[in-house]
């Protein structure tokens, strides 16, 4: 997905917004992942996926993590991008796994 990504509310279903809160994923992280992320190797047929590792250096649910890996799965329907889900993993050394 080349260029600057700017998602509208229509791109993010209310159920997904609730999941984003539970998982600690922001709209901005989704946009950055779509712009700069590498292809997710586990995307199902007909679905696209991108994954990006962020420096985190914060606490999540009481534990300190150096990195946060965000994976976004989406479909392209015409010119529209429909976000299906966004996941986050917290830890370190994620970048090594992406090589």
Buried (B, 14 or more C-beta within 10 A) or exposed (E): BEEEBEBEEEBBBEEBEEBBEEBBBEBEBBBBBBBEBBEBEEBEEEBBBBBBBBEBEEEBEEEEBEBBBBBBBBEEEEEEBBBBBBBBBBBEEBEEEBE
